[in-house]
Amino acid sequence: MLTDSSIKTSIRGLSAVGKQIIWAAGSNGQVAKSTDGGLHWQWLTVNEYTTRDFRAVKAFSEKEAIIMAVGEPALLLKTKDGGLHWHTIFFNDQKGMFLDALFFTNQANGWAIGDPVAANHPFIANTDNGGKTWPIQTNNLPVFKQGEAFFASSNSNLFVWEKKKTIWMVTGGAVAKLYINSQLAFPLPLLQGTASQGANSIDCYQRTCIIVGGDFMHDTIANGNAAIVTTQPSLKIKTPVQAPYGYRSCVKHIQNKIWVCCGTSGVDISYDDGLHWQPISKASFYTICVTESKKIFLAGNKGRIAQLFL
């Protein structure tokens, strides 16, 4: 089922809460919301921000959500009335600010990350009160290599383990790495070395994490675009036997050993925790979300939102 809205927006943020509520965030100040499991969508324009690109959204309910704008100034907005009105909960006009991802483990605890703005340290801020305040982390930050950064391609290069609040981040550009709690860094077996290469997305379930990326300027290259990380008994990183069929900007766990990834050159599925991937569509999408009832939604350019049926 495909919704081609004719809305001039590029959607890179999707967030589902419960079984029926899905929010989408895009460019040109556009936000969309469904309250009936994706059957119908309401489009909203964030007034006064029609030139901003909102690449992340976190939904808490039909009424409450947070959206993140990339570029300068860095901006987080929150609504409590279903998107009719938005108020600023974070603002930073430091030169070079570029937020890349937003992740909440529950309604109170959230993290925002962005590209380096000083001394090659990434920007990290967190909240423990639902977004009312965002203290900026200044200690124990990793030092990125020149040209290393995050990709704001799908709001999924950040994953936080809820129980231990362990922060996992993936990078690209000059190098592709997995960072754990800012202190540990592991090289990733992905394409890297240029500004269009590296890791774009990470998702985790139980003992397995899958990371996808590649080269978005050459999006049909079907190697160096995925890695499998197992966490027990010790952390190990390996490559798939059969990689996804091109650059992929987002990966999500669906259920059991089933995962789906998408990118500008297509959509792939794995039934064995990422060891083997098979293509299921050549359609272009940027991001994915999964509802509590395991409905799968993908979004991309031109306001396109689709539901994937397995």
N, C-alpha and C positions, 0 to 999 in steps of 0.2 A: 504494500500500500504506500503510495507516494503522494505527498502534498507538495506541489510546486506552486508556491504562493504568489509568484510574480512580484513579491516584495524585493526591492533592491538591497539585499543584505547578504553578507557572507557569515554563516553561522559556524562558530568554533567552540561554543559553549552549550552543553546540554546537561540537565540535572533532573533526576526523577526522585520523588519522595512518595512512599506508599505505592499503591497499585494504579492510581488514576492520574496523578499530578506530574506533569513534565513542564519544565521551563527551558527556553532556548534564548541565547543572547548572541547578537551579531553586530555587524558594522552599521554605520549610519544611524546609530542610536536606537536600533531596533531590538525589541524583546518580544518573545512569543510565549504563550502559555496554553496548556491543555488541561482540563479538569475531568476529562472523560476517557482517559487512557489513549489519547492520541487521535480520537475520531474527529475532533474539531479543535481549531487553534484560534486564539484571540491574539491579534498583533497590537503591540503598544509601542508608541514612540516616546523615548525618554526626553522630555522637553528640556531645552537648553543644552542638550548633548547630542544633537543630530549629526555632528561631525566625528563623534568618538566611536572607536571600535571596541565593543565589549566582547572579550574573548573568553570570559569565564562567568559562570553563574552557579550559585549554590541555592537550591530550593529547600525550604524548611516546611512549607505548607502552601495551600492555595493562595494565601494572603502574603506570606513572608518569603523574601528571597534577597540575595546579595549578588550584585554584578560587579565585574572588574574591567576597567578600561586600560588598554595598553598605551604606551607612549607617554609623553609629557603633557600635563602633570599626571603622575600616578593617581588613580582614583578608584575608590570602592564606594558604591552606593547601595542603600538598603531600602526596601519597601516593606510596609506593614499593612498595606491596603490593596494588595493584588496588583501592584504596578501602576496605580493611578498617580501616586506621588512617590518621589525618591528623595532621600536625604543623604548627605555625605557622611561617611563614617571613617574614611581615610583619605588624606590628601598629601601629596609630596611633589613639589615642583623642582626638586634637585635636578640639575642638568644631567641628562643621560638616563634618567629613570625609565625603566621599561619593565612592567610587571608581566609575568609569564604564566603563573598558575595559582589557583586557589583551592584549598582542600580543607574540609571540615570532617572531624571524626564523630562529632555530635553537634547539637545546637549551640553549645558554648565554645568548644575548642576548634580553632581554625588557624591555618597558616597561609601566608602569601609569600611567593618568591619572585625575584626579578634578576635581571642581568647585572653584572658588576658595574658599580658607579664610582668606587673608590678603591685604589690599591688592588684591583682585580679580585675583590671579595664580592660574592653574590649578595644580593639584598634578601634578607629573611625577616619577616615580622610575624607575630602571632597574637591571637586573642584568646582569652579564657572567659569572655563575657558576651559571646554572641556578636562580636564586632564593635562593641562600644569603644574599646581602646585597642591599639595595635602597637605594643612596644616593639622597637626595632632591635634585632639581635646584633650586638657589636663585638662579642667575644667568641672565641673558638670557631671562627669562620674559615672555610677552606680558601686557598689561594688558587684561582683559576689561571690556567695558561693563557697567554695572550691569544685572543681569537676564540676562546672557549666561552660558551654561553648556553642558556636555555632556549628552547623553541616554544613560542606561544601558539602552537599549531592546533591544539585540541584540549587545552586545560587538563593535561594528564601526564606531565613530566614530573609530578610530585605525588608521592603516596605516603601516608602516615598510618602506622600500625596503631590501632586504637588503644589496646591495653597498655603497651609500654610507651606509646607516643614516640616511637622510633621513626625518624624522618628519612625517607629514601628519595633521592633526586637524581635525574639523569640529564646529561649534557651532550652537546655536540659542537660542531665547528672544528677548531684546531685539533681537539681530541674528543673522544666519546668515553664518558666515565659514569659509574654509579657511585654516588656519595651516600654514606650512611651516617646520620647524625652529625654531618659536617666534618667528622673526624677521620672516617675511613673512606678511602677512594679505591675503586676497582676498575681497571681498564675494561672496556667492552669490545667484543669482536664485531663491531659495526663499521661501515664505511665512515671515514673521518679524514680531516685534513683541510677541508674547504668549508666555506660558510654555509653551504647547503647540505652538508653531510652530518650524520651523527644520530643520537638517540632522541626520539620525539615523545615517547609515551611509555609509561610503566603501569601495570596493574598487578595486584597480588591476591592470592587466595590460598589460605592454609600455609603449606610449605613451599609454594611455587609462585614465582614472579615472572612475568614475561615482559620484555622490553622490545619495542619496535622503532624503526626509523628508516635510515637509508640515505638517499640523495634526492631531495625534492625537485632539483633541477633536471634530474634524469630519472623520472619516476617509474620506469619500467625495468630498472635493474633489479634482478631477483636474487641478489645475494648481499651479504653484509647488511641485512635489514632487520634482523631479529636475534634475540638472545633469550635463553632460559636460565633463570636463577633459582636454584634450590637452596633452602635455608637450613635444612637439617639432614644429617647430623652436623655438617659444617657447610659453610657457604661455598657453592660451586657454580660456575658460569659455563654454559655450553651453547653451541649453536644447533638449530634444528637440523634434522635429517633432510627435510624438504622445507625450504624457506617460503615465506609469502611471495606472491608473484609481482613484487614491485615495492617501491617506497610506501611505507605505512606511517600515518600520523597518529593513529590511536589504536589501542588494544583494550579489550574488556573481557573479564571472566563472565561467563554466562551461568553455567551450573556444572557440577561434577568436574569432568576433564575438558569441558567444551569452552573454547575461547573464540572470539571474533576480532578481526582487525580490519581497518579500512585506510584508504589513502586516495590520492587523486587518480590513481590508475586502477582502482578496484577494491573489492572486498574479499577476504579469505576467512576460512573457518578451520579450526583444529579440534579434533575429538580426543587427542591424547596428550593434553598439557603442553602443546606447542611443538611437539617433535615433528609432526607432519602437518602441512597446511595445504588446503586445496581451494582454488578460486571458486567463488559462487556468483560474482557479478563484476562487470567492468565499469560500473557506475562510479562516479567520483564523489567521495564524501570525506569530510575532515574529522568528524568526531562521533562518539557513540555513548549512549547511556542505556542502562538496564533497569527496569522497574522491579518492584518487590515481587510482582507476579511473573517475572522473567520475560516481559515484553522487551524487544530490542528496538531501539530507535537510532537512526543515523541522520546526520545533518551535514550540509555543505553550502555550496555557492548558490546564488539566486534564490535564497530563502527556501531551499529544498530540505524537506524533512521526510524521512521514509521509515516505515516499520518493516523489519526483517522477520520473515516467518521461516523457521527451520523445519 
